[in-house]
Amino acid sequence: MQQAPSIKIGWKVMLAMGIYLAALGLFLVAAPQVVFEEEFGAFTEKSWTDFISDNPESSQLFLMLTKFLGAHLLSIAALVIGITLVAYRKAEKWSWYTLLISGIIGWGGALTYHTIIGIPEALIGSLLVIIGTVLFVIAIALPAKAILSKQPVAAQPRTLERPSAQREQQWHESKSIWALIIIILGAVVFGIVQPFIWQWVHKETPPPGTVDLANLLTIILALVALAVTGFAILAYRVLRHRLGESIRKELDIESKIFLGRIQGGVAFEGWRTWLLSWRVNHLDHELLSYVISTQIRALDSIGQIDPERIAELPEDAKKSINQQKSNVAGYIVYNLRIHSDKVSPEERTRYLEIARKYGKEAYDEAGKFGNNYDWKANYGALLKFFGVNSDEKHRGEEIISEIEERHKAGEISEQEIKDYRTLFGTAEK
């Protein structure tokens, strides 16, 4: 979905505010006396120079606290820039609330401080705070309506932009981010080497502020390098774990598919053997039970596969799975009818539960595969003999009548109707 112009402008202004905050922090670290001297005079109405001469140690403490404040501003600026690039430019609500609360506390506190001191008397510091506050207000207020009324990501309509246009937009955004990173790194490197440049150009010892700034930036860069190294190690471990889990999952799925194919092949061979003997001998209970249990194990293996993977299978594979389901239902019906005395009550209950589940699933899919009458016949026989109420038994009779009508219409062969009638219990003696 195309972003509102207010969001695009808002996150860029917020990014500018973060960079401004970083520059302000660097300024306080490099030249704390420029701001503090003015504020000291405005609040105490005394000369900073006189205070330094009378209290050299105390004045150094004040300057150290100002530098410490600059370092804090640098850390806050890093958070603001990070949140802006990761979430605020995507108009995520949590980032808006986070930046709103932190901005009110930060800039509100700074304005209160300069109001107490006196804005005209401490003009440099006051102007610096006012500029930052104006940037914050624009960045937080301009996109507020668009962000707070924004739908959740899952509910957004799909973009109508061409894939090439989307890739081009992503490329421009990533280019802007990398350009910003390069600029920041360039500024940091310059801050680190600027004492050497000063000494090389002016042939004298650089001012203490420049050395302090270089030391601070060196420490920050070292900490960032350590953080990046730690993050890289953590990311490597997470990716290795996820890759291992993905490989194990894929192997498990493939092994289950392979097992299903083996068991299905065994079941098919058993079914073919039983079919050849069925027309000669109707009393082979052991062979029929073997075929049923083998196909149930095959279907159980297939049932453990992710449904999304099943949906991606070719139509022939889906048809084969449904054929196995229908076969199980038909074999169980025949086994319970002919060999009811050889089946225990517990096994009968389990068999019927399985037959109802798989028979119904295959019957519901029959229309998708050329109105498969074999699947209908097996389910119709199941309902006729083992329906739990009169409605189900009546439905079974209707399905059987439909099979007979389709035979009369020439859609079912003589051999097929003969097998179906044996299943229905209507075969001629």
N, C-alpha and C positions, 0 to 999 in steps of 0.2 A: 504494500500500500504506500502511495506517495506521501512523504512527510510534509506536514504543514510548514509554510515558510517561517512561522514564528518559532518552531522547534529548531529549525536549521540555524536561524539567527541566534536564538537563545543559547544553544550549547556552544556556539563559537564565541559568544561574548563571555560565557562562563569560563571557557578555556583561556580567553584573554585575561580574565580576572585572576585565574590561577597562575598564569605566567607573571602578571603584574605583582602578585603576592610573593612569588619567588624572587623577583627582582628587588622588591622592598626588603625581603629578608636578607638578601645579599648586601644591600645598601647598609642595613643596620649592623651587619657583621663587619663590613669593611670600614665604615665611617660612622661609628656610633655617636661621636661627639657632635656631629653636625646637627642631628635632631635633638639630642639630649641637652646640649648647651642652651638651645633656645627654650626648651620646655622647663629647664631648671630655673632660668632667669624669669620666665613668665609666672611660675608658681611661687618662688621664694623672693622675687624682686631683688635678688643679689647677683653679683657677677660670678660667672662660672670660673673665670680666670683666678679671681681672689679665692674661691673655694678650693681650687686645685692647689694653690700655693699654701693655703692653711691646712688642708686635709688631703694630702697626696694619696694616701692609702684608701680613704673613703671614696675619693673620686674614681680610682681604678675599679672599686667594687661596683659603682654605678655603671661605669662603661662595660664591665663584664656582664652585668645583668642585661644591659641593652643588647649586647652581642648574643646573649643566651636567648633573648626574645627574637632576634633575627633568625637564629637557628630553628626555633619553634615555628616561625612563619614559613621557613623552607619545608619543614615536615608537613605542615598543613597544606602548603601549596602542592606538594607531591600527591597528597590524598585528593585534593580538589581536581587536579589534572587527571589523575587515575579514574576517579568516579565519572568525570565528564566524558572521557574517551571510551570507557567501558559501558556505562549505563545511561548517562544523561543524554548523550546524543541519540540514543535509541528510545528516548522518551519513557524510560521506566519510572514508575511513580515513586518507588522507594528512594531513588537517587534525588528526586525533586524534594521530597520531605527531608532527607538527610542534609542536603545543601542548604535548604531553607533554615533549618534549626541551627546548624553550625554557623551560617552567615549572620543570622540575627544575633547570636551570642558574640561572635567575633567582631563584626563591624559595629554592632550596637554598643559593645563594651568600649571599643576604641573611640567612638563618637562621644560617649559619656565621659571618658577620660579627658578628651581634649576640650569638651565643654566646661568641665570643672577647672582645668588649667587656664582656659581662655583661648578661644580660637584665633582672635586677631593677634594676641601676644605670641602664640606658638604657630605662626602661619605655615611654615614648611611642613611640619608634622600634620597639621590640620588638613592642608590641601592633599597630602598623600592619602590620608584616611578618607576624605570626601570623594576623591577620584575612585578609590576602591569600592566605596559604598555605592556610588552611582552605577558602576559596572555590575555589582552584585544585584542591585534592584532591577536593572534592565534584564539581566540574565535569568533571574528567577521569576519575574512578573510577566515578561513577554510571552513565554510559552506555557504559562500556568494553566490556562483554559484548555489548550490543546492536549496537554499531558494528563490533566486530571479527568478529562472526558474521554480519554483514549481507551478503546476496547482492549481486553486482554489479548495477548498474542495469539492464543488458540482460537479466538473468535474473529480475528481479522480476516477479511476476504483475501483470496489469493491475488497477488499482484498481476496486473495485466501487461506489465512491461515485458519487452522481449528479453530472453536470457542474455543476449549480447549487451543490451542496455544495462541490465543489472550488473553484469560482470564489469562493465566500464565504470559504473558508479562505485562499485566496491574497490576497483583499482585506484580511482581518484581518491577515495577516502583513505585507503591504506597508504597511498603516496603522501597525502597530507600528514598522516600520523608519523610516517618515517621522516619526513622533512622536519617536523617539530622535534622529534627525538634527536636528529642530527644537530639541529640548532642548539638544543639544550646541552648536548654533549660538547659541542663547540664552545659554548659559553663556559662550561665547567672547566674544560681543558685550558681555555684562555685564563680563567681565574687562577688556575694552578700555576701556570708558567709566567704570569704577569710580573712577579717579583724579579725573575731572571731577565725579562725584557726590560724592566725598569733599570736594573743594574747595568745591562748591556748598553742601553741608550744613554743614560745619564751618568754613568761611571761613578755611581755612589750607592750607598746602602738604601734599599727601598723603604718606604714608610712602614711603620708597624702594622697599620691596618691592612695593607696588601699582603703582608706575610701571614697575618692571622687568617685572612680570607683564603689564601692558598692552602694553609694547613687544614682549615675546616672543610674545604672542598675535597682535599685529598682523603680525609677521613670518611666523608660522605660517599665518595666514589669507591673506596675500599669496602664500605658496608654494603653498598649496592651490588658490588661484584660478589661479595659473600652471599648476599640474598639471592642473586641470580643463579649462583652455583648450587645453593641449597634447593632452589626451586627446580633447577634442571635435574638434580638427583632425584627429588621427589617425583617429578613428572616422569622420569625414566622408569622408576619403580612402579608407578601407577599404570603406565602404558604397558610395561612388561606383564603386570598382573592381569590387566584387561585382555591383552593379546593371548595370554595363556588360557584364560577363562573362555575366550572366544574359540580358540583352537579345540579345547576340550569339549566345548558344547557342540561344535561342528562334527568332531569325531564321534561324539555320543549319538548325534542325530544320524550320521551316516551308518554307524554300526547298527542302530535300530532299524533303519531302512533295509540294510543288508540282511539282518536277522528276519525281518518281515518277508523279504523276498525268498529266503531259504525256506521259512516255514510255509509260505504261500505255495512254493514249488512242491514241497512235500505233500501239502494238503491237496494240491491239484492232482499229483500222481495217485494219492490215496483215493481222491474222488473219481478219477478215471478208472482205477481198478475196481472200485465199488460199483460204478455205473455199469461196467461190463458184466459184473457178477449179479447186479441187481435184477436184471431182466431174467436171469436164470434162477437165482436164489434170493428170496426176500427176507431171509432170516439171519443175515450176517450182521449180528448186533456188534460184535467186537470191531469189525472193520469200520462200521458206521460211527461208532463211538470214537475211534481213533481219528477219523476224518474230522469230526466235529471239534474235538479238543485241539487238534493241530491248527485248524483255521481260526479258532478262538484265540489261540496264542499269537497267531500272525496278526489278527486284528487288534489285539491288545498292544502289540509292539507299534503298530501304525498309529494307535490312539495316543501314544506318548509323544508323537511328533508335533511340533508347533502347527496349529491350524493354518497359520499364514503360509507355511511351507507346503502344506497339503493343497491349499488353494492355488499355488503356483504350479502344481503338477499338470502335465498334459492331460487332455480329455481321456485318452486311452487308459492312463494310469488310474484316473478317478473312476472310470467305468469298471476297471478290474477290482478296485476296492469295494465298490458297491455290489459287484457280482459275488464277491466273497461274503459280504454281509447277508445278501439274500440267500445264498447257498446254506449258510449256517442256520438261518431260520427254517428253510425247507427241510434240512436234514433232521433238525430237532423235532419238527412236526412229525415226520415219518417215524423217527425213532421212538417217540413217546406213544404214537398210535400203535405201532406194530410190536414194540418191545416194552410196553409199559410195565410188565411184570418184572423186568430186569433192571429197572431204574428206581433208585431209592427216592423217597419223598424229598429229601434235601437236594438231591441232584436234579429232580424234576423241577423244583422251585427255581433253582439257579438257571437251568436250561431255559425255562420259560421267560425268565427276566431278560436273559441275553437275546433270545429269539424275538421278543417284543421290541427291544431296543434296536437291534440291527435290521430286523424285518421292516420296521416303520421307516428307518432312515433310507433304506434301499427303495421302498415303495414311494416315498416322497420324491426321490430323484428319478423315478422311472420315466417321467415325461420329458426329462432333459436328454435322455439317451434313446430317442426313437420309440417312446412308449413301450418300454421293455416289458413284455407280458410274462416273462419268466419271474421277474421280481414281484409283479402283481400276484401271480399264481401262488408263490410261496407265502406271501403275506395274507392272501385271501384264505388259504388253508389254515394258517395260524389262527385267524379270527374265527373261522367256522368251528374248529374243534376246541380251541382254548380261549375264546373270548370271555372276558370277565363278566359280561352282562349281555342281555338280549340284543341291545343296539350293536354291539361289536359283532355278535354272531350273525345278525342280519346284514351288517356291512360285508362280512366275509362271503355270505351267499350272493350278494350283489356283485362282488368282484369276480366270483366264480362264474356267474351268469354272463358277465362281460367277456370273460375268456371264451366261453362257449359261443357267444355271438361273433367274436372275432375269428373263431375257427370256421364258422359258417360263411363268413365273408371272405375266407381264403387267406387271412393274414397269419394263421397259425397252421403248421403242417400236421399231418396225421400222426407222425411219431411224437411230436411235441404234445399234442392234445392227449395222446395215450399216456404219456408220462404224467401230465397234469392230472388226469382223471385217477391215476393210481394214487397220486398225492391227495386228491380230494376225496378218495374213497368211493368214487362213482364208476370205477373201471368195471367192464363186463367180466363176470366170473368165467 
